């Protein structure tokens, strides 16, 4: 029986980062992964391949809409779907091979196969059982099912199938107006598909700052995407050459049908713990199937920890990575910490949307008094030069202390410039601290400074 200090189950962003950090801290470490490649959902069929397609189709859109105005001529670009898929896969392969290299560099063992936990301190992979001083469950999540929707990954697909369709559909129906549905829907809209999004709620992107959500749906509608809000999906049916979907409008209970070449189910994800044997172990779970942990990511069974999508909190790769590093520190006898109040979120549509901290709605519900500083990208010279003047920056600061409570951005490079506020919030900075910090000109980051100025005496360029 092989003996390890730590065995991590799952090689996604949480698991592989945890493994590397454990090895760096001198722990004999192994990772169990049943996929043929490392990286989990994120690198193989999630974050990375979707961003490749988002980048490719955004480049196509830029060529179609702005090149002529900039004096760039030549033959109009056409879409070679097979080559675009190859580019996407090459991007994935580079990243997964990179993790294999890092495992070798840090002497992390890869136990290939699917794991179960027959007893505390034991991990079974295939016919072999391995001993571990600590076990970390980092098995991630899977697409959540929806009654009446039977996925075949051909005509009725999850995000996994949507990333590798054999051809570009003429029409697509997306069930769910969350991050995954909007990102992939926008990919196919730019490729020429007629995209209709069906959402049960009366708004898109639940949890996002309301002002940003309204701005985002306006932008996506201008790009040709259609939305049916307040609609409950009743059933779907895959036919020979298309699929049909029936939904009921909640406002009047009227029933409607829509046909499409492809239906994408994007109603969220659920923890993936099948086959681990958690029930037999008696591990405590929540009503939603998440693993219960304490502030040190310890489960109800000594020696077993859990991180990432299988526990409570946002299902984000970077949240799992932070937890992976923190739990490694804890296992090594150090102090691990994650500031859950400063975890950014990004929607990689065009324009991008990024948020960190609390929303206006949350602050009002909590009775907090605050100031709002806004600045439109139309007042930013660099954004206008990039044909990216749509959107704005909004900073929320405490009315008495001026401490930054949250920031919300819709516009160019939102997912990049949000980190200025993440660092500021981590150090307890005020809006004035941002306003007094010199920002290079011309950059889109200047919009962040202007929003901070707007929390005080006023922005300069608005």
C-alpha positions in Angstrom: 0.0 0.0 0.0 1.5 3.3 -1.1 1.7 5.9 1.7 1.2 9.6 1.0 1.0 12.7 3.2 -1.8 14.0 1.0 -4.0 12.5 -1.7 -6.2 15.0 -3.6 -9.2 13.6 -5.6 -9.7 15.7 -8.7 -7.2 17.5 -10.9 -9.2 20.6 -11.7 -8.0 24.2 -10.7 -8.6 23.5 -7.0 -7.0 20.0 -7.0 -3.9 20.6 -9.1 -3.1 23.9 -7.4 -3.6 22.3 -4.0 -1.3 19.4 -5.1 1.5 21.7 -6.3 1.3 23.8 -3.1 1.4 20.7 -0.9 4.5 19.5 -2.7 6.1 22.9 -2.3 5.5 22.6 1.4 7.4 19.3 1.6 4.4 16.9 1.6 4.4 13.7 -0.4 1.5 14.2 -2.7 -0.6 12.4 -5.2 -3.6 13.4 -7.3 -6.3 11.0 -8.5 -7.8 11.9 -11.9 -9.9 9.7 -14.2 -9.8 12.0 -17.3 -7.1 11.3 -19.9 -5.8 14.8 -19.3 -5.3 17.0 -16.2 -7.1 20.3 -15.6 -10.6 19.2 -14.8 -13.7 20.7 -16.4 -12.2 24.2 -16.5 -9.3 23.4 -18.7 -10.8 20.6 -20.8 -14.5 21.5 -21.4 -15.1 24.8 -19.6 -13.2 28.0 -19.0 -10.4 27.6 -21.4 -12.0 26.3 -24.6 -15.0 28.7 -24.1 -12.6 31.6 -23.9 -10.8 30.5 -27.0 -14.1 30.5 -28.9 -15.1 33.9 -27.4 -11.8 35.4 -28.5 -12.1 34.0 -32.0 -15.6 35.2 -32.5 -14.9 38.6 -31.0 -12.0 39.0 -33.4 -14.5 38.1 -36.2 -16.9 40.7 -35.0 -14.2 43.3 -34.9 -13.2 42.5 -38.5 -16.7 42.7 -39.7 -17.7 45.9 -38.0 -14.6 48.1 -37.4 -11.8 47.2 -39.7 -13.0 49.3 -42.6 -13.4 52.4 -40.5 -9.8 52.0 -39.3 -8.6 51.8 -42.9 -8.0 48.1 -42.9 -9.1 46.5 -46.1 -8.8 43.2 -47.9 -11.0 40.1 -48.2 -13.7 39.9 -45.6 -13.0 37.0 -43.1 -14.9 33.8 -43.4 -15.4 31.1 -40.7 -13.5 27.8 -41.0 -15.3 26.0 -38.2 -13.0 23.0 -38.3 -9.9 25.2 -38.0 -11.5 27.2 -35.2 -12.2 24.0 -33.3 -8.6 22.9 -33.9 -7.4 26.3 -32.5 -9.6 25.8 -29.4 -8.2 22.2 -28.9 -4.6 23.3 -29.3 -5.2 26.0 -26.6 -6.6 23.3 -24.3 -3.7 20.9 -25.0 -1.1 23.5 -24.2 -2.6 24.1 -20.8 -3.2 20.5 -19.9 0.4 19.5 -20.9 1.6 22.4 -18.8 0.0 20.9 -15.7 1.6 17.6 -16.4 5.0 19.4 -16.6 4.3 21.1 -13.3 3.4 17.8 -11.7 6.7 16.3 -12.8 8.6 19.4 -11.7 7.1 19.3 -8.2 7.2 15.5 -7.9 3.4 15.1 -7.7 2.2 11.6 -8.5 -0.8 11.2 -10.8 -2.9 8.2 -9.9 -4.9 7.6 -13.1 -8.5 6.4 -12.5 -11.6 7.2 -10.5 -11.4 7.3 -6.8 -13.5 6.1 -3.9 -12.9 6.5 -0.1 -13.5 3.2 1.5 -12.4 4.4 4.9 -10.8 7.5 6.5 -7.1 7.7 5.4 -7.7 5.4 2.5 -8.3 6.1 -1.2 -9.1 3.3 -3.7 -8.2 3.8 -7.4 -9.1 0.8 -9.5 -8.0 -2.3 -7.6 -5.3 -0.5 -5.6 -5.8 1.2 -2.2 -3.5 4.0 -1.1 -3.0 5.4 2.4 -3.0 9.1 3.1 -2.5 11.3 6.2 -4.9 13.8 4.6 -7.5 13.5 1.8 -8.7 16.5 -0.1 -11.9 16.1 -2.1 -11.8 18.5 -5.2 -14.0 16.7 -7.6 -15.8 19.8 -9.0 -19.2 20.0 -10.5 -21.4 18.8 -13.4 -24.2 20.4 -15.3 -27.4 20.5 -13.3 -30.3 18.5 -14.9 -33.7 20.1 -15.6 -37.0 18.1 -15.5 -38.3 17.6 -19.0 -34.9 18.2 -20.7 -33.1 15.0 -21.8 -29.6 15.8 -22.9 -28.0 13.8 -25.7 -25.0 16.1 -26.3 -25.9 16.1 -30.0 -29.1 18.2 -30.4 -29.9 18.9 -26.8 -26.5 19.7 -25.2 -24.8 21.0 -22.1 -21.9 23.4 -22.3 -19.6 20.4 -23.0 -21.5 19.5 -26.2 -21.9 23.2 -27.2 -18.1 23.6 -27.3 -17.8 20.9 -30.0 -20.8 21.0 -32.3 -20.1 19.4 -35.6 -21.4 22.5 -37.4 -22.6 26.0 -36.6 -26.3 25.8 -36.0 -28.7 28.1 -37.8 -30.7 28.5 -34.6 -30.0 27.9 -31.0 -32.2 28.0 -27.9 -30.3 28.6 -24.6 -32.1 27.5 -21.4 -30.8 29.8 -18.6 -29.5 33.4 -18.7 -26.6 32.9 -16.4 -22.9 33.2 -17.2 -22.5 30.0 -19.2 -25.6 30.5 -21.3 -24.8 34.1 -22.1 -21.2 33.4 -23.0 -21.8 30.5 -25.3 -25.0 32.1 -26.7 -22.9 35.2 -27.7 -20.3 32.9 -29.4 -22.9 31.4 -31.7 -24.7 34.8 -32.2 -21.4 36.2 -33.6 -21.1 33.1 -35.8 -24.5 33.9 -37.3 -26.8 31.6 -35.3 -30.2 33.0 -34.3 -30.0 32.7 -30.5 -32.9 32.8 -28.2 -32.4 32.7 -24.4 -35.2 31.3 -22.2 -34.9 32.4 -18.5 -37.2 31.4 -15.6 -36.6 34.6 -13.7 -37.6 38.1 -14.8 -34.0 39.2 -15.2 -30.7 37.8 -16.5 -27.6 37.0 -14.4 -29.1 36.6 -10.9 -26.8 38.0 -8.2 -25.2 40.5 -10.6 -25.6 44.2 -9.7 -29.0 45.2 -11.2 -27.7 48.2 -13.1 -25.1 46.0 -14.8 -27.6 43.3 -15.7 -29.8 45.9 -17.4 -26.9 47.3 -19.4 -25.8 43.8 -20.4 -29.1 42.6 -21.7 -29.4 45.9 -23.7 -26.1 45.2 -25.3 -26.8 41.6 -26.1 -30.1 42.5 -27.7 -28.3 45.0 -29.9 -26.1 42.1 -31.0 -29.1 40.2 -32.1 -29.7 37.8 -29.2 -33.4 37.4 -28.2 -34.6 36.9 -24.6 -37.8 35.4 -23.2 -37.8 36.1 -19.5 -40.2 34.8 -16.8 -40.6 31.6 -18.8 -40.7 28.0 -17.3 -39.5 25.3 -19.6 -42.0 22.5 -19.8 -40.2 20.0 -22.0 -37.9 19.5 -24.9 -37.9 16.9 -27.7 -35.0 16.0 -30.0 -36.3 15.3 -33.6 -34.3 14.1 -36.6 -33.0 17.4 -37.8 -34.0 19.8 -35.0 -35.3 20.1 -31.5 -38.4 21.7 -30.0 -39.0 23.3 -26.7 -42.2 24.2 -24.9 -42.3 26.9 -22.3 -45.0 28.6 -20.2 -44.9 32.3 -19.4 -45.3 32.8 -15.7 -47.2 36.1 -16.0 -50.2 34.6 -17.8 -49.6 30.8 -17.9 -49.7 30.9 -21.7 -47.9 28.0 -23.4 -45.5 28.5 -26.3 -43.3 26.4 -28.5 -40.0 27.2 -30.2 -37.9 25.2 -32.6 -34.2 25.2 -33.0 -31.3 23.2 -34.5 -29.7 23.0 -31.1 -30.9 23.5 -27.5 -28.3 24.4 -24.9 -29.1 23.5 -21.3 -27.3 26.1 -19.1 -29.2 26.2 -15.8 -26.2 25.9 -13.5 -24.1 23.2 -12.1 -24.2 20.8 -9.1 -21.5 19.2 -7.0 -20.0 16.1 -8.5 -19.4 13.5 -5.8 -20.7 10.3 -7.4 -18.7 7.1 -6.7 -16.7 8.5 -3.8 -18.7 6.6 -1.2 -19.6 9.6 0.9 -22.9 8.1 2.1 -21.2 5.0 3.4 -18.6 7.1 5.1 -21.3 9.2 6.7 -19.9 12.5 5.5 -22.2 15.4 6.3 -23.8 17.0 3.2 -26.1 20.0 2.7 -29.6 19.7 1.2 -28.0 20.7 -2.1 -25.5 17.9 -2.0 -22.6 20.1 -1.0 -20.0 18.8 1.4 -20.2 20.5 4.8 -16.9 22.0 5.9 -15.6 24.3 8.7 -13.5 27.4 8.3 -10.5 25.3 7.7 -12.1 23.2 5.0 -12.3 20.2 7.2 -15.3 17.9 6.7 -17.2 16.0 9.4 -14.7 13.2 9.2 -11.2 13.9 10.6 -8.5 13.8 8.0 -10.8 14.6 5.0 -11.0 18.1 3.6 -13.0 19.5 0.7 -12.6 22.5 -1.6 -14.1 24.1 -4.7 -17.4 23.4 -6.3 -18.2 20.5 -4.0 -18.6 22.9 -1.0 -20.6 26.1 -0.5 -19.8 29.3 -2.3 -19.5 30.5 -5.8 -18.5 27.9 -8.4 -15.5 29.7 -9.7 -12.1 28.3 -10.7 -10.2 31.0 -8.9 -12.2 30.5 -5.7 -11.2 26.8 -5.8 -7.6 27.7 -6.5 -7.5 30.0 -3.4 -9.0 27.2 -1.3 -6.5 24.7 -2.7 -3.6 26.8 -1.6 -5.2 27.6 1.8 -6.0 24.0 2.6 -2.4 22.9 1.7 -1.2 25.5 4.2 -3.5 24.1 6.8 -2.5 20.5 6.2 1.2 21.5 6.5 0.5 23.1 9.9 0.5 26.6 8.7 -2.4 29.2 8.5 -4.5 29.1 5.4 -6.8 32.0 4.6 -9.4 32.9 1.9 -11.1 36.3 1.9 -14.5 35.4 0.5 -15.5 39.1 0.4 -13.0 39.8 -2.3 -13.6 37.1 -4.9 -14.1 38.7 -8.4 -16.5 37.3 -10.9 -16.3 37.9 -14.7 -18.7 37.3 -17.6 -16.7 37.1 -20.8 -19.2 38.5 -23.2 -18.5 41.5 -25.3 -18.6 43.9 -23.5 -17.1 42.1 -20.5 -18.7 42.3 -17.1 -16.8 42.1 -13.8 -17.7 42.5 -10.2 -16.2 42.3 -6.8 -17.7 42.9 -3.3 -21.3 43.9 -2.6 -23.9 45.1 -5.0 -26.2 48.1 -4.5 -29.1 45.8 -3.8 -27.1 43.9 -1.1 -26.0 47.2 0.6 -29.5 48.6 0.6 -30.9 45.3 2.0 -28.3 45.5 4.8 -29.2 49.1 5.7 -25.7 50.3 4.7 -25.2 54.0 3.8 -22.9 54.4 0.8 -21.9 56.6 -2.0 -21.9 55.6 -5.7 -19.2 56.8 -8.1 -19.9 56.1 -11.8 -18.0 56.8 -14.9 -18.9 56.0 -18.5 -16.4 54.5 -20.9 -17.6 57.1 -23.5 -15.5 59.6 -21.4 -12.4 57.4 -21.8 -10.2 58.2 -24.7 -8.6 54.8 -25.0 -12.0 53.0 -25.0 -13.3 55.3 -27.7 -10.2 54.6 -29.9 -11.0 50.9 -29.5 -14.7 51.3 -30.5 -15.4 50.2 -26.9 -17.1 53.2 -25.4 -20.2 51.2 -24.3 -20.5 50.6 -20.6 -19.4 52.1 -17.3 -17.5 51.7 -14.0 -19.3 51.9 -10.7 -17.6 52.0 -7.3 -19.5 51.7 -4.0 -17.9 53.3 -1.0 -19.0 53.6 2.7 -20.6 57.0 3.2 -18.7 57.6 6.5 -15.3 55.9 6.0 -15.0 56.0 2.2 -13.9 52.4 2.4 -14.6 50.5 -0.9 -17.4 48.1 -0.5 -17.7 46.9 -4.1 -17.1 47.7 -7.7 -19.0 46.7 -10.9 -17.7 47.2 -14.5 -19.3 46.6 -17.9 -17.0 47.5 -20.7 -13.5 46.9 -22.3 -11.1 44.7 -20.4 -13.5 44.6 -17.4 -12.1 41.3 -16.2 -8.6 42.8 -16.1 -9.2 46.2 -14.5 -11.4 44.8 -11.7 -8.2 43.5 -10.0 -7.2 47.0 -9.0 -10.2 47.1 -6.8 -9.6 43.6 -5.5 -6.2 44.7 -4.2 -7.6 47.9 -2.8 -10.3 46.0 -0.9 -7.8 43.4 0.4 -5.9 46.3 2.0 -9.0 48.2 3.2 -8.5 51.1 0.8 -10.8 54.0 0.3 -12.2 55.4 -2.9 -9.9 58.4 -2.3 -6.9 56.1 -2.3 -7.8 55.1 -5.9 -8.6 58.7 -6.9 -5.2 59.9 -5.6 -3.2 57.1 -7.4 -1.7 58.1 -10.7 -3.0 56.0 -13.6 -1.2 55.8 -17.0 -2.8 57.7 -19.9 -4.4 56.6 -22.2 -5.7 53.4 -20.6 -9.1 52.0 -19.9 -8.0 51.8 -16.2 -8.4 55.5 -16.0 -12.1 54.9 -15.9 -11.6 53.3 -12.5 -9.9 56.3 -11.2 -12.6 58.6 -12.6 -15.3 56.5 -10.8 -13.3 56.8 -7.6 -13.2 60.6 -8.1 -16.9 60.5 -8.6 -17.3 59.1 -5.1 -15.9 62.4 -3.9 -16.0 65.8 -5.5 -16.6 64.5 -9.0 -15.0 62.9 -12.0 -12.9 65.1 -14.3 -14.0 63.8 -17.7 -17.7 63.4 -17.1 
